[in-house]
Each structure stands twice: as C-alpha cells, then as structure tokens.
Amino acid sequence: MLASAPHYADHLAAVFGALPAESRGSFMTGSRQASDRIRELGYEPVLLTRSENPTLVASFGDLQRVKDRPRVAIMEHGSGQSYGGRDRSAHLGSYAGGNGRGIASLFLHPGEHPAGRDRKAYPAARVEVVGSPFLDTLPKHEGPRGRVVAFSFHFNGPRVEEAKNAYAWAWTAILKLRGSYELLGHAHPSLYPYIFRR
C-alpha cells in the first residue's frame, strides 16, 4: 500500500486490515502526516522503496509515484464522480476514464459508473466494483426517520469548476433548517478542519 496523505491511508487501511497479516506487505508513505495517521490506525509505516511486489494506491498522484512497478492497482477514494462534460476536465487522470491511468492493471471502484469509464478507457485492465471499504469501518449512526438532512462539501479543487466548494453559498440555507431537522455534516478531509468542530 502507498498513501501520501492521511485520508488515502484511511481508505487503504480498510483493505490492509481485511487482509491476513501474512499477506499485507508494507504500508508505505513519504509523508509525515500520513505516517502519523497510519500509526493511529495501528500499522507501522515504511518509506516508499522500489519493489516488484504488487502495490495498491488510492490517488492518481500515488499512481504516478509507482509507475515503474510491474503490478499496480488503484482504488478510488471518493464517490467515483467524474467531469466528462467539459473538454478541460474530461480527460484528467484524477478521475475514472482519464488519461495516464494505464499504469494500473486493476481498478477498484465504488460503483458501476466510474467502473464503466475505466473499462472503456483501459480495456486490457481488470475493473471491479467494490463499494467504499472505508465506509464499512465507520460507526453507524441512526437518527429519527425523515428528520435527518446531510450536507457534504468538497474543498476548492483548482482543476474542475464542479469540484469547488459551495459551503459559503449553502450556509444560510443550512441555518434555516437548524431546529427543524437533525443536521449531519461531512466534508472532504482537506476542508473538514476549516468548517466543522469536533
């Protein structure tokens, strides 16, 4: 496994922990923050090294970091969204079906839509729909039926308009719902510290 950021470590740890201990290999990183998170998750991080062993990553950037390896898999760390309707974003490697992902011989996806995009773009690769293993590790919270509204926000992604943050725009609407509904907040880990208090 290779994780260059803490939230990638969260996603990969869900798979790492499900493997028998003798089949896990190493949990690699080059990031101090990711190292700290890997330790919090109960594993010992190691520095990224050259290897012929299979490697699982959870981001396009990490896929590029291991492009010299013979067997690489990428597991999507988000919901599988893509922005193919715009010329500028239709072929970004960060999204399913984008350019530069041919390094991977295995794609693990949260749903059929992103899986279909990579199947079409990389017909020689194996593509599997596995859901989001990380979500299976989170505690379950139940609220009253019909009275729960959940909001989720992305950070201000610089490359795609649709990936920009709508938090400031939605805040007044969220405040109007307070008191009438149970509100749940969620955000991309890069944004979370700025808008939610623990």
C-alpha positions in Angstrom: 0.0 0.0 0.0 1.1 3.5 -0.7 -0.5 6.6 0.9 0.8 10.1 0.5 -2.0 11.7 2.5 -3.8 10.8 5.7 -7.2 10.3 4.0 -5.7 7.9 1.5 -4.3 6.0 4.4 -7.9 5.7 5.8 -9.2 4.2 2.6 -6.3 1.8 2.2 -6.3 0.7 5.8 -9.8 -0.7 5.3 -8.3 -3.1 2.8 -5.0 -3.6 4.6 -6.7 -4.6 7.8 -9.0 -7.0 6.0 -6.1 -9.0 4.6 -4.5 -11.8 6.6 -1.4 -10.4 8.4 0.9 -12.6 6.3 -0.5 -11.2 3.1 -0.4 -7.5 3.9 3.1 -6.5 2.9 4.1 -2.9 3.8 2.1 0.3 4.3 4.4 2.8 2.6 4.4 6.6 2.7 6.8 9.5 2.3 4.6 12.0 4.2 4.9 12.7 7.9 1.2 13.4 8.2 0.3 10.1 6.5 2.9 8.3 8.7 1.2 9.6 11.8 -2.2 8.5 10.5 -1.0 5.0 9.6 0.3 4.7 13.2 -3.0 5.9 14.6 -4.7 3.2 12.5 -2.5 0.6 14.2 0.1 -0.1 11.5 3.7 0.7 11.1 4.5 2.9 8.1 7.7 2.4 6.0 9.3 4.7 3.5 8.5 4.2 -0.2 11.0 1.9 -1.7 11.4 0.3 -5.1 9.8 -3.1 -5.3 8.5 -5.7 -7.7 5.6 -6.5 -5.4 2.0 -5.5 -6.2 1.1 -2.1 -5.0 -2.3 -0.6 -4.1 -2.8 3.2 -4.2 -5.8 5.4 -3.6 -4.9 8.5 -5.7 -3.7 9.5 -9.2 -0.7 11.2 -7.7 0.4 8.0 -5.9 -0.3 6.0 -9.1 2.3 8.2 -10.8 4.7 7.6 -7.9 4.7 3.8 -8.6 4.6 3.9 -12.4 7.8 1.9 -12.6 6.3 -1.2 -10.8 5.0 -4.2 -12.8 1.7 -4.6 -10.9 -0.3 -1.6 -9.7 -3.9 -1.3 -8.6 -5.8 1.9 -7.9 -8.8 2.1 -5.5 -10.9 5.2 -5.9 -11.0 7.2 -2.6 -14.1 9.2 -3.4 -17.6 8.6 -4.7 -16.4 8.0 -8.2 -17.5 11.3 -9.7 -16.1 12.5 -13.0 -16.5 15.6 -15.0 -16.6 14.4 -18.6 -18.9 17.1 -19.9 -16.2 19.7 -20.2 -13.2 19.5 -22.5 -10.9 20.8 -19.7 -11.9 18.1 -17.3 -13.0 15.2 -19.4 -9.5 13.5 -19.5 -8.0 14.4 -16.1 -6.2 11.4 -14.7 -7.6 12.0 -11.3 -11.0 10.8 -12.5 -12.2 7.5 -13.9 -11.5 7.2 -17.6 -8.9 10.0 -17.5 -5.5 10.0 -19.1 -2.4 8.5 -17.6 -4.2 5.7 -15.6 -2.9 2.9 -17.8 -0.2 2.2 -15.3 -2.8 0.3 -13.3 -3.7 -3.3 -14.2 -6.6 -3.3 -11.6 -9.1 -0.6 -10.9 -11.3 -0.8 -7.7 -14.4 1.4 -7.9 -17.3 2.4 -5.6 -19.9 2.0 -8.3 -20.6 1.0 -11.9 -20.5 4.5 -13.4 -16.8 5.1 -12.7 -16.0 1.4 -13.4 -17.6 1.8 -16.8 -15.4 4.8 -17.6 -12.2 2.9 -16.8 -13.4 -0.2 -18.6 -13.9 1.8 -21.7 -10.6 3.7 -21.4 -8.5 0.7 -20.3 -10.0 -2.4 -21.8 -7.0 -4.6 -21.0 -7.2 -3.9 -17.3 -9.3 -5.7 -14.7 -12.1 -3.4 -13.3 -14.1 -4.3 -10.2 -16.9 -2.6 -8.3 -16.1 -3.0 -4.5 -18.0 -0.1 -3.0 -16.1 2.0 -0.5 -14.4 -0.3 2.0 -13.6 2.7 4.3 -17.3 3.4 4.8 -17.7 -0.1 6.2 -15.2 0.7 9.0 -17.1 3.8 10.2 -19.5 3.7 13.2 -23.2 3.6 12.3 -25.4 6.5 13.4 -29.1 6.3 13.4 -31.4 9.3 13.7 -35.2 9.7 13.6 -36.6 8.7 10.2 -37.5 11.5 7.9 -35.9 14.3 10.0 -32.3 14.0 9.0 -30.6 16.2 6.4 -27.0 15.5 5.5 -24.6 18.0 3.8 -21.3 17.3 2.2 -18.7 19.7 0.9 -15.6 19.4 -1.3 -12.5 21.5 -0.9 -11.8 24.2 -3.5 -10.4 21.9 -6.2 -8.4 24.1 -8.6 -8.8 22.0 -11.7 -12.5 21.4 -12.1 -15.3 24.0 -11.5 -17.7 21.4 -10.2 -15.2 20.4 -7.5 -15.1 23.8 -5.9 -16.6 24.4 -2.5 -20.2 25.5 -2.0 -20.0 25.9 1.8 -20.3 29.7 1.9 -23.2 29.6 -0.6 -25.1 27.0 1.3 -24.5 28.2 4.8 -27.7 30.4 5.1 -29.9 27.5 3.9 -28.3 25.2 6.4 -29.0 27.7 9.2 -32.7 27.8 8.2 -33.0 24.1 8.7 -31.5 24.1 12.2 -34.1 23.2 14.8 -36.4 21.5 12.3 -34.1 18.7 11.3 -31.2 16.7 12.6 -28.3 18.0 10.5 -25.3 15.9 9.6 -22.2 17.5 8.3 -19.5 15.9 6.1 -16.6 17.4 4.2 -13.6 16.3 2.2 -10.7 15.8 4.7 -8.8 18.8 3.2 -11.7 21.1 4.1 -13.0 19.5 7.3 -10.8 21.3 9.8 -12.0 24.7 8.5 -15.7 24.2 8.8 -16.5 21.5 11.4 -15.6 21.5 15.0 -15.0 18.2 16.8 
